[in-house]
C-alpha cells in the first residue's frame, strides 16, 4: 500500500461511498471535525489516487442492457495493446482486463438480449488480433461491486 491511512481517512471514504451527495460540510459535521480538515483529507485521498472518481454509477441494466457476459479472448502473440485499442471501440465492452490463465483478456460485456450479445461476440471475433473467444453468460449478480468491506478490513487492522 503506497498511501498511509488512518481511521479518519477510512471513515471519510466510507461516508463518501454511503452518502456521496452529502457534501464536505455535512461530512465534517457528522465527524465532529472542521470543514477544512475534512476537505484537506479528501484532497489528500484524491492526490494519492484512492478517490478515483466522483462519477455516478450508471446501471447498464436500467439503460436496457439486461444481458451480461464475460468473454475470454485469446490473442495472437504480441497483439495485446493493439487489439485492446481496437476492442475499446465496441461500446458494449464496459471493462477489459489482461489476465494470466485461460486467455489473454477478459471482457465484461453488456447487451440488450442474446441476439445483440451474438452480434457483439461476432464483432469481437472479427477484431484483428483475436484468435478465439469463450463466453460465459451471467445469470444473476450475487455480490455487487463493493469497496466498503475493504475499508472495514483496513480499519480493523488499525485497531
Secondary structure, DSSP 8 states (H G I E B T S, - for coil): --S---HHHHHHHHHHHH-TTS-HHHHHHHHTS-HHHHHHHHHHHHHTTSS--------TTTTT--EEEEEEEEE-TT-HHHHHHHHTT-TTEEEEEE-SSSSSEEEEEEESSHHHHHHHHHHHHTSTTEEEEEEEE----SS----HHHHHHHHHHH-
